Amino acid sequence: MHSHIHPPKKILIINTFGVGDVLFTTPLMRNLKTSFPGIFIGYICNRRTAALLERNANVDRIFIYERDEFHSVYQRSKLALAAKFRRFLNEVRDERFDLVLDVSLSRGTAFLTWLIGIKLRIGFSYKNRGIFLNRKIPLSGYEGKHVVDYYLSLLQEIGGVVRSRELELTLNADDARWAEDFIASNRVILKGRPVIGIVPGGGASWGRESAFKRWPAEKFAKLADKLIEKFSAATILMGDKNETDLCSEVAGRMSHQPVMACGKTTITQFAALAKKCSLMVVNDGGPLHIAVASGVRTVSIFGPVSEEVYGPYPIGNNIVVNKAIACRPCYRNFRRARCEHISCLNQLTVEEVSERIKEAL
C-alpha cells in the first residue's frame, strides 16, 4: 500500500475489451466506491459494453471509444478524424481526473492519458506497452489467478480495500418488462416447465477465432433434446444476431421445438431473459459472465482457455465442464496454440455435460 497517495477524487478506468472483461471490472468499481466515499468514476469502454455500464450506479460518466467508428471517420477525411479525436480528448480532459487505472494493455490509451495530463497512470505493462504509465505492473499474461483478482490488485496499489468480489449487472424496468413479455408470448412451449437457456455461440471478442471456444452445434442440439426428454424442461436458444445461423443450425438438428431468442435481444434484454431461466448452458465467453453476474446458475464448457483465469467468478454453484486432456488449457499470454483437432471440445460428450446438468438441477 502506498500511503503517500492522497485519496483520489476522480478516477478514470479504461477497458475497451468485450463484455466479460468489462463485467470483471465491476467488483473493482464497487470497492473503489466503498474505499473512497464520494469518488467519481469515469470509464472508457467500447460501444458494445456501454449499456452494461450505463445501468451501473458506480459509473458516473462513460466515454465511448470505438475503434471502428474512428476508422470510418478516418476513411472519409483525416481532418474529420482529427476533429473527432480532439472532441473525445477534450471531453475526457474536462473531467480533470487525478488517476487512471488502465487495463486495456495498449500503448495508445496510456499515451492519450499522458497527453491530457492525468497525473497518476497505473496499469499492467504487457510486452513493454506500458511506457506511458508511471506505475507499471509487469504482465506476461493472465495466469494462475482470475482476471477479476488481477483487476482488484490495482485497488491495493492505491490503498483501497477489497470488501466484496461479486460481479455486478444492474437492469432497468424496461429490460425486465421485455423478458416478461417474451416469456408470455412463448408460453405455449414454456408452459410451467423449468426453463433452460442454451447459448451455442459466445466468445465474440475472439472474432473469427471464436469457433475455437465453442462446443459443436450438433452436440448442443442433442443436449437440448435430452434436457427436454429427461427433465421435461423447455429450452430457449440465445445469442446475438451474428449467431442466428448457429442457433438455427442447432434448432434444425433438434427433434423438439426450442424457443428462439437468438438475435432478438439487446445485451441487457439477454441478461433479463437469463434471469428467467433456472439454468444457463454456455460456452466460455461473455454470455457466461452475463449469466453469472445476473445470479443465474450456469454450466459452462471450457476448451482452450483456463477456467481458473476466465471462468465463472466466484465459482459459487456454477459448474465448469471440461475434458481433462494433457494439452489443455493451451491459451496462454493472449495466444491460442495452433491446433487443428480441438479435442478438448470435440471429445466432450453430450453424456458428460448432461451428467453435470443433472447435478446443477
C-alpha positions in Angstrom: 0.0 0.0 0.0 1.3 3.4 -1.0 0.4 5.8 1.8 1.8 8.8 0.1 -1.0 8.9 -2.4 -3.8 11.3 -1.5 -7.1 9.6 -1.7 -8.2 10.0 -5.3 -11.3 12.1 -6.0 -11.7 11.3 -9.7 -10.7 8.0 -11.3 -10.8 7.0 -14.9 -10.9 3.3 -15.8 -10.0 2.2 -19.3 -11.2 -1.2 -20.6 -12.0 -1.4 -24.3 -12.4 -5.2 -24.3 -15.6 -7.3 -24.5 -18.5 -8.0 -22.2 -16.8 -10.4 -19.9 -13.8 -8.2 -19.3 -15.9 -5.2 -18.5 -18.0 -7.2 -16.0 -14.7 -8.3 -14.5 -14.1 -4.6 -13.5 -17.4 -4.3 -11.6 -16.0 -5.5 -8.3 -13.1 -3.1 -8.7 -15.6 -0.2 -9.1 -17.8 -1.2 -6.2 -14.7 -1.5 -3.9 -13.4 1.9 -5.1 -16.7 3.5 -4.0 -16.6 1.8 -0.6 -12.8 2.6 -0.1 -13.1 6.2 -1.2 -16.6 7.5 -0.4 -17.6 10.3 -2.8 -15.2 9.2 -5.5 -16.2 10.0 -9.1 -15.6 7.1 -11.6 -15.3 7.7 -15.4 -15.0 4.8 -17.8 -13.7 4.5 -21.3 -15.3 1.5 -23.0 -16.4 0.4 -26.4 -19.9 0.7 -27.9 -20.9 -2.9 -27.3 -20.3 -2.8 -23.5 -21.7 0.8 -22.8 -25.2 -0.4 -22.0 -23.9 -2.5 -19.1 -22.1 0.4 -17.7 -24.9 2.9 -18.2 -27.0 0.9 -15.8 -24.2 0.6 -13.2 -24.7 3.1 -10.3 -21.0 3.1 -9.6 -20.1 4.6 -13.0 -20.5 8.4 -13.1 -19.6 9.1 -16.7 -19.0 6.9 -19.8 -16.8 7.8 -22.7 -17.2 5.6 -25.8 -14.1 4.7 -27.7 -14.9 2.6 -30.7 -12.0 2.0 -33.0 -14.2 1.1 -36.0 -16.1 4.4 -35.6 -12.8 6.4 -35.6 -11.7 4.3 -38.5 -14.8 5.0 -40.6 -14.4 8.8 -40.0 -10.7 8.5 -41.0 -11.7 6.9 -44.3 -13.9 9.9 -45.0 -11.4 12.5 -44.1 -8.3 12.9 -42.0 -9.5 16.3 -40.9 -12.8 14.9 -39.6 -10.8 12.3 -37.7 -8.6 14.9 -36.1 -11.7 16.9 -35.1 -13.5 13.8 -33.7 -10.4 12.8 -31.7 -9.9 16.3 -30.3 -13.5 16.3 -29.2 -13.1 13.0 -27.5 -9.8 14.1 -25.7 -11.4 17.4 -24.6 -14.3 15.6 -23.1 -12.0 13.4 -21.0 -9.7 16.2 -20.2 -12.5 18.5 -18.9 -13.3 16.0 -16.1 -9.8 16.6 -14.7 -9.2 13.0 -13.5 -6.4 12.7 -11.0 -5.8 9.0 -11.6 -6.3 6.4 -14.3 -6.5 2.6 -14.0 -5.8 1.4 -17.5 -6.3 -2.3 -18.1 -6.5 -2.1 -21.9 -2.9 -3.4 -22.2 -2.4 -0.9 -25.1 0.2 1.7 -25.6 -2.3 4.1 -27.2 -4.7 4.7 -24.3 -1.8 5.3 -21.9 -0.4 7.8 -24.3 -3.7 9.6 -24.5 -4.0 9.9 -20.7 -0.4 11.2 -20.6 -1.2 13.7 -23.3 -4.2 15.1 -21.5 -2.2 15.3 -18.3 -3.7 12.8 -15.9 -1.0 12.8 -13.2 -1.1 9.2 -12.0 -1.3 6.5 -14.6 -1.5 2.9 -13.3 -1.8 -0.3 -15.3 -0.4 -3.5 -16.5 2.6 -3.3 -18.7 2.3 -6.1 -21.2 5.1 -6.5 -23.8 6.5 -3.2 -22.6 3.4 -1.4 -23.9 3.2 0.5 -20.6 5.8 3.1 -21.5 3.4 6.0 -20.8 2.2 4.6 -17.4 4.0 5.9 -14.4 3.2 3.0 -12.2 3.5 -0.2 -14.2 2.7 -3.7 -13.1 4.6 -6.1 -15.3 2.4 -8.8 -17.0 3.2 -11.6 -19.4 -0.3 -12.8 -19.4 -3.2 -13.5 -17.0 -2.2 -16.8 -15.3 -2.7 -18.6 -12.0 -5.5 -16.4 -10.8 -8.7 -14.9 -12.1 -8.7 -11.7 -14.2 -11.0 -10.2 -11.5 -8.2 -10.7 -9.0 -5.7 -9.0 -11.3 -8.1 -6.0 -11.6 -8.7 -5.9 -7.8 -4.9 -5.8 -7.3 -5.0 -2.3 -8.8 -7.2 -1.3 -5.8 -4.4 -2.3 -3.4 -1.9 -0.2 -5.4 -3.8 2.9 -4.4 -4.5 1.9 -0.8 -8.1 0.7 -1.3 -9.6 -2.4 0.5 -11.3 -5.3 -1.2 -14.6 -5.9 0.7 -16.6 -7.9 -1.9 -15.9 -9.8 -5.1 -19.1 -10.5 -6.9 -19.7 -9.3 -10.5 -22.5 -6.8 -10.8 -25.0 -6.3 -13.5 -28.0 -4.0 -13.0 -31.0 -4.0 -15.3 -33.8 -1.4 -15.6 -37.6 -1.8 -15.6 -37.7 -1.9 -19.4 -35.3 -4.9 -19.6 -37.4 -6.8 -17.0 -40.6 -6.0 -18.8 -39.2 -7.1 -22.1 -38.3 -10.5 -20.6 -41.8 -10.9 -19.0 -43.4 -10.2 -22.4 -41.1 -12.6 -24.2 -41.9 -15.4 -21.8 -45.6 -14.7 -22.0 -45.6 -14.7 -25.8 -43.9 -18.1 -25.8 -46.0 -19.7 -23.1 -47.2 -22.5 -25.4 -43.8 -24.1 -25.4 -42.6 -22.8 -21.9 -45.8 -23.6 -20.0 -44.9 -24.3 -16.4 -41.6 -26.2 -17.2 -38.2 -25.4 -15.9 -36.6 -23.2 -18.5 -33.0 -23.8 -19.6 -31.2 -21.2 -21.6 -28.8 -22.5 -24.2 -26.1 -20.3 -25.8 -24.3 -22.3 -28.5 -22.2 -19.2 -29.5 -20.4 -16.7 -27.4 -16.8 -15.6 -27.4 -17.4 -12.7 -29.7 -14.2 -10.9 -28.6 -12.3 -13.7 -30.4 -13.8 -12.6 -33.7 -13.2 -15.2 -36.4 -11.4 -17.4 -33.9 -14.5 -17.7 -31.7 -15.4 -21.1 -33.2 -12.4 -22.4 -31.2 -14.2 -21.7 -27.9 -17.5 -23.4 -29.0 -18.7 -26.9 -28.3 -20.1 -28.3 -31.7 -23.6 -27.3 -32.7 -24.8 -30.9 -33.2 -23.9 -31.7 -29.6 -25.8 -28.7 -28.3 -28.8 -30.0 -30.3 -28.6 -33.5 -28.8 -28.1 -32.0 -25.3 -31.2 -29.7 -25.7 -33.3 -32.7 -26.8 -32.1 -34.7 -23.9 -32.9 -32.0 -21.4 -36.4 -31.7 -22.8 -36.9 -35.5 -22.7 -35.1 -36.3 -19.4 -36.0 -33.3 -17.3 -39.2 -32.2 -19.1 -37.5 -28.8 -19.4 -38.2 -26.2 -22.0 -35.2 -24.7 -23.8 -34.5 -21.2 -25.1 -31.8 -20.7 -27.7 -30.0 -17.4 -27.0 -27.2 -15.4 -28.7 -26.6 -12.2 -30.6 -27.6 -11.5 -34.2 -24.3 -12.7 -35.6 -25.1 -16.1 -34.1 -28.5 -16.5 -35.7 -27.3 -19.0 -38.2 -25.6 -21.1 -35.5 -28.8 -21.1 -33.4 -30.9 -22.0 -36.4 -28.5 -24.9 -37.1 -28.9 -26.2 -33.5 -32.7 -25.8 -33.8 -32.7 -27.6 -37.2 -30.9 -30.6 -35.7 -33.3 -30.9 -32.7 -36.2 -33.2 -32.7 -38.1 -31.0 -30.2 -39.0 -27.4 -30.6 -36.9 -24.8 -28.7 -37.9 -21.2 -28.2 -35.8 -18.9 -30.4 -34.4 -15.8 -28.8 -31.2 -15.6 -30.8 -30.7 -12.2 -32.4 -33.8 -10.8 -30.7 -32.2 -9.3 -27.6 -30.0 -6.4 -26.7 -27.3 -7.2 -24.3 -29.4 -6.2 -21.3 -32.5 -8.0 -22.6 -30.3 -11.1 -22.9 -29.4 -10.6 -19.2 -33.1 -10.1 -18.2 -34.1 -13.3 -20.1 -31.2 -15.2 -18.5 -32.7 -14.3 -15.1 -35.9 -16.1 -16.1 -34.0 -19.4 -16.7 -33.4 -21.9 -13.9 -30.1 -22.7 -15.6 -27.9 -21.5 -18.5 -25.7 -23.8 -20.5 -23.0 -21.8 -22.2 -19.5 -21.8 -23.7 -16.6 -19.8 -22.3 -17.3 -16.1 -23.2 -19.4 -13.0 -22.5 -22.8 -14.7 -22.1 -21.4 -16.9 -19.3 -20.3 -13.8 -17.3 -23.7 -12.0 -18.0 -25.5 -15.1 -16.6 -23.1 -15.3 -13.5 -23.4 -11.5 -12.9 -27.2 -11.9 -13.1 -27.2 -14.5 -10.4 -28.2 -17.4 -12.7 -26.8 -20.9 -12.2 -24.5 -21.9 -15.1 -23.0 -25.0 -16.6 -20.1 -23.7 -18.8 -18.0 -25.6 -21.3 -14.3 -24.7 -21.4 -11.9 -25.7 -24.1 -8.6 -24.0 -24.8 -9.0 -21.3 -22.1 -8.3 -21.8 -18.4 -11.4 -21.6 -16.2 -9.3 -20.6 -13.2 -8.4 -17.4 -15.1 -11.5 -16.7 -17.2 -14.1 -19.0 -15.6 -17.3 -18.1 -13.7 -16.4 -15.8 -10.8 -16.8 -16.5 -7.9 -17.3 -20.2 -8.8 -20.2 -20.5 -6.2 -22.7 -23.0 -7.6 -21.5 -22.5 -11.2 -20.3 -25.7 -12.8 -17.5 -25.9 -15.3 -17.2 -28.9 -17.6 -14.0 -29.7 -19.5 -12.2 -32.6 -21.0 -9.1 -33.5 -18.9 -6.6 -33.8 -21.7 -2.9 -33.1 -21.4 -2.8 -30.2 -23.8 -5.5 -28.0 -22.2 -5.6 -25.2 -21.4 -3.5 -24.1 -24.4 -4.5 -20.4 -24.4 -1.5 -18.5 -22.8 -0.3 -14.9 -22.9 -3.3 -14.0 -25.1 -2.4 -16.5 -27.8 -4.1 -19.8 -28.7 -1.8 -22.7 -29.6 -2.0 -23.8 -33.2 -4.4 -26.8 -33.1 -6.4 -28.5 -35.8 -8.2 -31.0 -33.7 -9.7 -29.0 -30.8 -10.1 -32.4 -29.0 -10.8 -30.6 -25.7 -14.2 -29.6 -27.1 -14.8 -32.2 -29.7 -14.2 -35.1 -27.4 -16.5 -33.8 -24.7 -19.7 -35.9 -24.9 -23.3 -35.0 -24.5 -23.5 -37.5 -21.6 -20.6 -35.8 -19.8 -22.3 -32.4 -20.0 -25.8 -33.7 -19.1 -24.5 -35.5 -16.1 -23.2 -32.2 -14.7 -26.5 -30.5 -15.6 -28.3 -33.2 -13.5 -26.1 -32.1 -10.6 -27.0 -28.5 -11.1 -30.7 -29.2 -11.3 
